[in-house]
């Protein structure tokens, strides 16, 4: 039996995308029905249910501080992991672990360090200090460990693979591009695109500066000055959390964090806005495209790659408020080039590759079966 150790102590129900990746990966394991692989998860809490071939070791102390996690990655973690006897070690939390005596795979999700040319976070600005730590310090540590340990690396786009190669982080053969899978089980058949004269725009994003809520606010104010009022913009954050000097118009609604069910409903009823300048993938783009949603998106990588082949998207220059204003105006008055209706529902729904297929192949499981 193959034994695979999965490290994701950074994941918790409040940690956003990294927790979603954990839960989706767990569901993949359950669906695979492969009793020939023993899985051992290192987590900070009881976030998945144990089965006969899935065990959980809880290490909550590693979640408490980056110092303790750094100690684990550099010094104590290798010995601990080796004591479990894995055939393969998979970390879903960006960092590679030193002195692990088996093949190692890193799922790279934290990519702030690769966007320094677009946005350099400052330690001087209070609202950006946490992101500055991730971009300038933790990001540098991630790159050092990837270079030293030479693990296999899973990335979500060809753009990032090329970036890692250009920066000398890893060679092509060690970098695997796997598009994230989406699980649209919450979509209901009675969700439909709003065909009324009132246009809803939707932007599901946390209130970080690089998410660029500000350019949407400027475009909204431009439209209101023109006398266009039959629209609404929905932000999934609280107004008190948004750092901006721009006046908040009444046409913008702050609804806070939404349930998955409500997010999918909004995709069906709205035009998705996506001006974020830093994303490892941009999962809302694929989720919205699955629904056939109209999308207005910044024309920067990796978005053209992610949406390659999708017809209901218009791209705008992220430095041009006027371009965004024009595209929003065209949608409101019905002159947009984004086709009405939901004729592409299910777009690329099966395109996401499987992490399980990759790690089982790298662990030697497939080779062992071929020899039997």
Phi and psi in degrees as a GROMACS rama.xvg file:
@    title "Ramachandran Plot"
@    xaxis  label "Phi"
@    yaxis  label "Psi"
@TYPE xy
-80.4969  138.057  UNK-2
-116.627  125.15  UNK-3
-120.51  125.612  UNK-4
-97.8041  130.098  UNK-5
-116.695  120.696  UNK-6
-103.4  119.371  UNK-7
-149.608  50.0936  UNK-8
-66.683  -18.2591  UNK-9
-73.7261  -18.747  UNK-10
-82.4981  138.128  UNK-11
-154.424  165.467  UNK-12
-58.1184  -18.24  UNK-13
-101.12  6.54483  UNK-14
-96.7299  7.81348  UNK-15
73.8654  -130.3  UNK-16
-59.8887  -36.3709  UNK-17
-65.2166  -31.9382  UNK-18
-72.7962  -36.4185  UNK-19
-61.9121  -41.5456  UNK-20
-61.6953  -42.5931  UNK-21
-59.473  -49.6954  UNK-22
-65.6451  -40.0462  UNK-23
-65.6775  -39.9175  UNK-24
-65.5028  -40.6129  UNK-25
-61.0352  -42.5058  UNK-26
-64.6127  -35.4672  UNK-27
-61.1845  -42.4247  UNK-28
-63.044  -45.4298  UNK-29
-61.6236  -39.1466  UNK-30
-73.6381  -23.6239  UNK-31
-71.6483  -25.2036  UNK-32
51.5251  39.6876  UNK-33
-101.418  104.361  UNK-34
-84.0016  -0.334841  UNK-35
-90.3447  1.99201  UNK-36
-121.545  129.453  UNK-37
-100.815  125.34  UNK-38
-107.997  132.293  UNK-39
-122.976  114.536  UNK-40
-98.5374  131.621  UNK-41
-100.426  109.39  UNK-42
-130.064  165.327  UNK-43
-90.9817  -4.47474  UNK-44
-163.905  178.194  UNK-45
-82.837  65.9652  UNK-46
-92.1251  -8.96014  UNK-47
-134.473  157.061  UNK-48
-89.2397  134.046  UNK-49
-74.384  148.641  UNK-50
-130.976  -171.428  UNK-51
-62.5302  -33.7551  UNK-52
-115.607  12.9711  UNK-53
-125.879  116.595  UNK-54
-119.01  152.056  UNK-55
-123.141  128.717  UNK-56
-109.2  119.443  UNK-57
-90.7656  127.376  UNK-58
-127.678  66.7972  UNK-59
-62.6767  -24.7167  UNK-60
-65.7388  -25.5978  UNK-61
-75.413  -15.8403  UNK-62
-84.9156  -17.1751  UNK-63
-72.23  -31.6997  UNK-64
-157.706  153.045  UNK-65
-67.4789  -26.7656  UNK-66
-62.1704  -45.1204  UNK-67
-68.4452  -37.4324  UNK-68
-68.8008  -37.906  UNK-69
-63.5163  -40.9121  UNK-70
-59.5967  -40.468  UNK-71
-66.6182  -46.7472  UNK-72
-66.368  -34.6109  UNK-73
-93.9741  -31.0654  UNK-74
-128.642  -56.42  UNK-75
-92.4044  -22.1546  UNK-76
-64.972  -40.1477  UNK-77
-58.484  -47.1146  UNK-78
-62.9771  -41.6596  UNK-79
-63.1693  -46.2495  UNK-80
-67.2127  -41.8468  UNK-81
-60.8166  -31.1455  UNK-82
-66.7688  -20.6547  UNK-83
-81.4496  -21.2314  UNK-84
74.1052  50.5789  UNK-85
-79.2927  151.555  UNK-86
-85.6607  -23.2842  UNK-87
-152.839  143.443  UNK-88
-117.262  121.034  UNK-89
-115.114  123.483  UNK-90
-110.644  125.78  UNK-91
-95.1152  11.2045  UNK-92
-124.41  32.551  UNK-93
81.4076  -37.6479  UNK-94
-94.0035  138.441  UNK-95
-88.8122  148.727  UNK-96
-105.853  134.581  UNK-97
-73.1001  148.436  UNK-98
64.0286  27.8048  UNK-99
-84.2026  126.575  UNK-100
-94.6901  52.137  UNK-101
-160.794  174.023  UNK-102
-63.6742  139.176  UNK-103
-123.089  138.374  UNK-104
-127.487  131.463  UNK-105
-115.867  125.525  UNK-106
-91.3197  110.72  UNK-107
-92.9869  108.274  UNK-108
-111.94  -32.7487  UNK-109
-83.2845  108.194  UNK-110
-122.228  15.2604  UNK-111
-56.8263  -34.1129  UNK-112
-66.6589  -17.3167  UNK-113
-94.5485  5.27204  UNK-114
-120.733  24.3089  UNK-115
-61.5831  -27.8752  UNK-116
-73.1326  -20.3772  UNK-117
-93.6495  -40.5658  UNK-118
-154.206  118.315  UNK-119
-105.869  110.676  UNK-120
-71.3882  145.968  UNK-121
-110.347  136.157  UNK-122
-71.275  -18.5562  UNK-123
-78.1439  -25.705  UNK-124
-94.3122  120.447  UNK-125
-55.7229  -40.3421  UNK-126
-69.0096  -15.1181  UNK-127
-111.343  -1.64703  UNK-128
-61.2308  -41.3926  UNK-129
-63.0193  -43.239  UNK-130
-68.035  -34.0685  UNK-131
-63.5869  -38.2548  UNK-132
-62.0601  -46.0925  UNK-133
-64.5746  -42.6423  UNK-134
-74.3828  -44.8731  UNK-135
-94.0223  -31.4561  UNK-136
-105.509  -59.3819  UNK-137
-66.005  -38.4076  UNK-138
-60.3141  -40.2782  UNK-139
-65.7138  -39.0741  UNK-140
-63.9206  -42.6013  UNK-141
-57.3213  -45.8219  UNK-142
-64.9123  -40.2917  UNK-143
-62.3479  -44.6685  UNK-144
-67.1765  -37.3271  UNK-145
-64.6118  -40.1166  UNK-146
-68.3161  -42.1339  UNK-147
-73.207  -44.5637  UNK-148
-86.916  -19.1898  UNK-149
50.5656  51.9373  UNK-150
-78.517  169.82  UNK-151
-72.5238  142.814  UNK-152
-122.868  129.464  UNK-153
-99.5682  124.529  UNK-154
-122.833  167.402  UNK-155
-99.5687  -12.2104  UNK-156
-142.132  154.452  UNK-157
-64.6662  -33.1593  UNK-158
-57.5175  -44.7127  UNK-159
-71.691  -35.8895  UNK-160
-57.805  -46.7725  UNK-161
-64.3443  -34.5597  UNK-162
-66.2069  -44.1244  UNK-163
-62.7093  -39.8281  UNK-164
-66.6948  -43.6627  UNK-165
-63.8717  -33.316  UNK-166
-85.9671  0.484576  UNK-167
73.1731  23.6131  UNK-168
-76.2302  -41.2007  UNK-169
-158.577  161.482  UNK-170
-86.7287  160.827  UNK-171
-54.8683  -42.4642  UNK-172
-66.5578  -16.9187  UNK-173
-96.6777  -2.25958  UNK-174
-113.556  125.89  UNK-175
-119.178  126.005  UNK-176
-93.2738  114.524  UNK-177
-125.788  114.038  UNK-178
-68.2948  138.51  UNK-179
-61.0183  139.835  UNK-180
-81.5372  146.654  UNK-181
-110.369  150.096  UNK-182
-123.57  83.5105  UNK-183
-83.0536  39.343  UNK-184
-69.1606  -12.0111  UNK-185
-93.0462  -2.67404  UNK-186
-72.2946  131.31  UNK-187
-107.056  147.145  UNK-188
-66.6723  -19.5919  UNK-189
-87.8687  2.72255  UNK-190
-74.9415  134.456  UNK-191
-146.006  154.121  UNK-192
-65.4879  133.323  UNK-193
-69.8105  119.039  UNK-194
-103.991  13.833  UNK-195
-75.4587  176.56  UNK-196
-76.2037  -7.74449  UNK-197
-98.9271  128.878  UNK-198
-104.429  129.199  UNK-199
-103.466  131.519  UNK-200
-110.523  143.701  UNK-201
-131.503  130.934  UNK-202
-134.099  97.0501  UNK-203
-84.3938  99.3642  UNK-204
-157.125  147.467  UNK-205
-71.1638  158.507  UNK-206
-82.9802  46.1804  UNK-207
-86.1326  150.256  UNK-208
-57.0812  -38.4186  UNK-209
-73.4221  -8.42243  UNK-210
-75.9696  -14.2421  UNK-211
61.9518  41.035  UNK-212
-57.7694  -28.3088  UNK-213
-61.6847  -36.841  UNK-214
-70.1949  -30.5558  UNK-215
-68.7033  -42.9316  UNK-216
-60.716  -40.4233  UNK-217
-64.9452  -41.3626  UNK-218
-65.0496  -39.9417  UNK-219
-62.1151  -45.2576  UNK-220
-62.1775  -36.9366  UNK-221
-60.495  -44.5189  UNK-222
-64.5078  -40.3919  UNK-223
-66.1159  -36.9248  UNK-224
-62.1214  -34.6649  UNK-225
-75.1877  -7.16135  UNK-226
89.6903  11.0663  UNK-227
-90.5983  116.761  UNK-228
-128.189  -6.2876  UNK-229
-86.0997  56.8847  UNK-230
-155.801  165.518  UNK-231
-145.242  142.986  UNK-232
-114.796  130.111  UNK-233
-110.787  122.052  UNK-234
-107.428  137.294  UNK-235
-94.4977  51.5219  UNK-236
-146.48  176.369  UNK-237
-97.4923  143.478  UNK-238
-60.0063  -31.7367  UNK-239
-69.5618  -19.429  UNK-240
-90.9913  -9.20596  UNK-241
-90.6582  121.059  UNK-242
-94.1494  107.101  UNK-243
-157.618  149.793  UNK-244
-98.9857  1.84828  UNK-245
-84.4036  139.131  UNK-246
-61.8637  135.302  UNK-247
-86.9397  111.835  UNK-248
-75.5299  158.971  UNK-249
-67.906  -17.6742  UNK-250
-77.8417  1.15212  UNK-251
-109.007  126.768  UNK-252
-109.128  132.44  UNK-253
-105.372  108.873  UNK-254
-104.472  -2.46714  UNK-255
72.7767  -171.861  UNK-256
-68.8652  132.508  UNK-257
-105.304  155.789  UNK-258
-69.2511  160.749  UNK-259
-58.0063  -41.0967  UNK-260
-57.9073  -44.695  UNK-261
-69.9876  -36.3967  UNK-262
-61.5293  -46.8875  UNK-263
-62.1835  -37.1722  UNK-264
-62.9678  -42.3379  UNK-265
-64.352  -37.4215  UNK-266
-55.665  -42.7631  UNK-267
-70.2372  -26.0572  UNK-268
-105.553  2.46391  UNK-269
-137.154  172.208  UNK-270
-98.714  126.233  UNK-271
-80.3716  128.743  UNK-272
-102.051  138.145  UNK-273
-146.958  84.8122  UNK-274
-97.3543  4.84935  UNK-275
-56.096  137.393  UNK-276
-99.2652  -4.07804  UNK-277
-136.501  112.114  UNK-278
-150.877  137.586  UNK-279
-70.6068  -27.5925  UNK-280
-145.963  -50.6166  UNK-281
90.9846  57.8144  UNK-282
-56.6971  -37.4729  UNK-283
-56.1428  -28.4982  UNK-284
-63.4626  -44.9506  UNK-285
-71.9131  -38.8161  UNK-286
-62.9022  -43.9165  UNK-287
-66.283  -40.724  UNK-288
-63.6812  -34.8749  UNK-289
-57.202  -36.5315  UNK-290
-82.5098  -5.85078  UNK-291
78.4163  20.096  UNK-292
-70.538  144.582  UNK-293
-71.9115  141.545  UNK-294
-132.348  133.191  UNK-295
-116.784  116.443  UNK-296
-135.258  147.449  UNK-297
-63.3559  139.153  UNK-298
-89.0549  64.7375  UNK-299
-135.576  153.928  UNK-300
-71.2064  146.088  UNK-301
-97.1893  14.8981  UNK-302
-62.7439  -43.689  UNK-303
-59.4938  -34.7284  UNK-304
-67.4533  -46.0122  UNK-305
-62.3055  -38.9342  UNK-306
-99.3093  15.7483  UNK-307
-55.4032  123.4  UNK-308
93.9596  -10.6598  UNK-309
-83.9109  133.56  UNK-310
-91.8647  -24.0105  UNK-311
-96.8409  47.9664  UNK-312
-131.567  140.313  UNK-313
-122.307  132.741  UNK-314
-101.491  147.254  UNK-315
-132.663  155.063  UNK-316
-70.0694  121.967  UNK-317
-63.8444  -18.3981  UNK-318
-89.4978  0.781443  UNK-319
-117.387  101.691  UNK-320
-62.5551  -34.3505  UNK-321
-65.2637  -39.181  UNK-322
-61.6319  -43.8618  UNK-323
-64.8076  -42.1769  UNK-324
-57.5419  -45.1642  UNK-325
-62.239  -43.7161  UNK-326
-66.7123  -40.351  UNK-327
-66.9262  -41.762  UNK-328
-60.4846  -44.5425  UNK-329
-61.1491  -37.2154  UNK-330
-68.4042  -40.8352  UNK-331
-65.5418  -41.6176  UNK-332
-93.4066  4.50448  UNK-333
83.8951  19.5931  UNK-334
-110.511  14.732  UNK-335
-70.4948  154.468  UNK-336
-89.4388  13.5056  UNK-337
-94.4291  110.022  UNK-338
-55.2762  138.925  UNK-339
-70.7406  155.948  UNK-340
95.5813  178.323  UNK-341
-125.893  63.0875  UNK-342
-82.5345  -10.9913  UNK-343
-114.497  25.0009  UNK-344
-56.1513  132.101  UNK-345
93.105  8.65964  UNK-346
-52.5442  123.34  UNK-347
52.7011  28.5866  UNK-348
-65.457  -23.0228  UNK-349
-105.069  13.5295  UNK-350
-80.1323  -20.4992  UNK-351
-66.1475  130.984  UNK-352
-83.1418  167.928  UNK-353
-104.002  127.753  UNK-354
-63.9009  -37.4867  UNK-355
-58.8483  -45.3666  UNK-356
-58.5708  -41.3955  UNK-357
-68.3349  -50.6318  UNK-358
-68.7584  -33.4333  UNK-359
-69.0325  -35.8707  UNK-360
-66.2219  -45.9591  UNK-361
-66.5831  -28.9198  UNK-362
-74.1034  -12.9714  UNK-363
93.4973  3.71225  UNK-364
-61.6755  -45.8426  UNK-365
-63.6511  -39.3234  UNK-366
-64.8018  -39.0198  UNK-367
-64.2347  -39.0557  UNK-368
-67.5269  -34.268  UNK-369
-68.9901  -26.4606  UNK-370
-81.081  -16.2978  UNK-371
